[in-house]
Amino acid sequence: MTTYKELFGKAVKFLDTDPVNEAEGQVWYNSTTGAFRSVVASAAWSAASPVITARTQSGGTGLQTAGLIFGGYSTAYTNVTEEYNGSGWSNGGNLNTSRNLPGAGGTQTAGLAATGFDGTSNLSSSEEYDGSTWSNGNPVNTARRDVGGCGTQTAGLVFGGYVAAASNATEEYDGTSWVSGNNMNTARYAPGDFGTQTAAVSATGNPGTGVVSSAEEYDGTSWTSVNPVNTARESSQGAGILTSGLIFGGDGGGGSPLSAATETYDGTSFTTSPASLATARTRLSGGGTSSAAFAATGFTTVNTAVTEEYNVSSSIITGAAWSSGGSLSTARFGLASATSGTQDAALGFGGYTPGTGKRNSTEEYNGTSWSGGGNLGTARYYLGGAGTQTAGLGFGGYATPSPSGLTATEEYDGSTWTAGGGLNTSRTLAGGAGTQTAGLAFMGGPSRTTATEAYDGTSWTSVNPTNISKSGTTGVGTQSAAFAAGGSTAPGVPGLAASAEAYDGTSWTTVNSMNKARTALWGAGTQSANLAIGGSSPVFADVEEYDGTNWATTASLATARNHLGAAGTVSSALAFGGDPSTAATEEYNEETSVENYVDITTS
């Protein structure tokens, strides 16, 4: 009898724990569980970071780790471009022409957009993306919208679409000009598509009489009808190549019913995957390969920002997410937190509760629940904070209805607050960083100042100011490596800021801005790795992550809020309280991946 070793060149390992990073199909015996085990690959969609601008009918292309979406419709026809790095979305350069329903092709650094609709007319224009800027290219021959598109920037393809009716026209792009190719067998708009200029697939869509399941392949010259999909639909999205492709999402015609179905294509037949989108949607965008794809944006009952990743992997991937923690004892907003606190050792103090007013209460979080601590000497809200749960620092804020801020500082030893040296500049909604004996206060209202002060455990000393006058900014880091982001430069929405600055212990330097301007947010982390959480206006659930250079979206809060408290790191953060007045606490944990181990049984 042939042995396992003869078949695979390896003996069955005898182990007391499961191995790490074992190859798919490898078998071992776990002596602890008393079972033969192996690693099995499976297909699954998992939650990923949302896009910055919720929209529908945008173009999508690129890879799961280098994706691109552009155009579409949000509250109007848009030219907004976003780039995906496999973790989160960042703003890219805007299209020259706002449009929805474009054809898409290429990569994140060499993208292609062609045709579409600008709200008035079908478009013939095309544009090329170099990773930062869109440039106008030559127009297609037939202006239209809702086409299929695939290929590359120098070997692109658009087909089908809607003119005054469904179109069967095909056009090829060589990086300079568009030339007509042979027509599709079935005129259709809103198809799912994937592949290259010489090996493309168009599946599903609507010829004007309702959704179809038919599919066609293009070989660079002619279209050939092939086996149909299993679920007829329109406005689905595709990924992959002719011999290994995917289609997913869409609707049954006219926007309903929404589809979450995913189908794989092997070059001959479509097979329904057991992995369905978590969010059924139509008019979505996406890209990638048949084993690593992404789906973003689209329409449910509203335009959505939801992103999901599809993986065929031996790992079980759980996306970054916020989950419910223990609630504060007292709902409040405008509270402060110890900025150097952690997810399981946080400190929240002060704040405002409607109907009750300003608060002096302090609460401590142990990773599960909040408990009362010593009261502040001066009840206040919109104050700044720094330090840790057992060595906290609070400063400034409002104590009366008067618009003037406080200079009062207090120090917390884990049970009691005592007065410290007063600020040189009274302020509210200030940023804070550092520790109780090496703290930093910066910016703040009500006059929106650039003033920065350093605390040595006894007194505050004025140091070099920030570059921009703001209030309601984040504050993280240390006295010699602090960070501020967002805020307000003036009353109202026009004053919202996305700007960010880093402090090196001597001076402030402007760094890359956040993707979304906001104020009344809070931060967690360090100068080179931090989260910007919540904010307004309007009230945001959005969270962005900074990696020391760039900003990208990450998982959103379950409860949108501003004027909140926060603590922790980019991998393990905490958000609590906020406006609308809430006691809700949420815990953030980064994406995880574990091997899909299974027991081998015989019968």
Secondary structure, DSSP 8 states (H G I E B T S, - for coil): ---HHHHHSS--EEESS--SS--TT-EEEETTTTEEEEE--EEEEEEE---SS-BBS-EEEEETTEEEEE--BSSSB---EEEE-SS-EEE----SS--BS-EEEE-SSSEEEE--B-SSSBB--EEEE-SS-EEEE---SS-BBS-EEEE-SSSEEEE--BSSSB---EEEE-SS-EEEE---SS--BS-EEEEETTEEEEE--B-SSS-B--EEEE-SS-EEEE---SS-BBS-EEEEETTEEEEE--BSSTT-SB---EEEE-SS-EEE-S---SS--BS-EEEE-SSEEEEE--BSSSBB--EEEEEEESEEEE--EEEE----SS-BBS-EE-TT-BTTBEEEE--EETTTEEB--EEEE-SS-EEE----SS-BBS-EEEE-SSSEEEE--BSSSSS--B--EEEE-SS-EEEE---SS-BBS-EEEE-SSSEEEE--BTTT---EEEE-SS-EEEE---SS--BS---EEETTEEEEE--BSSSSGGGB---EEEE-SS-EEEE---SS--BS-EEEEETTEEEEE--BTTT---EEEE-SS-EEEE---SS--BS-EEEE-SSEEEEE--BTTB--EEEEE--EEEE-EEE----
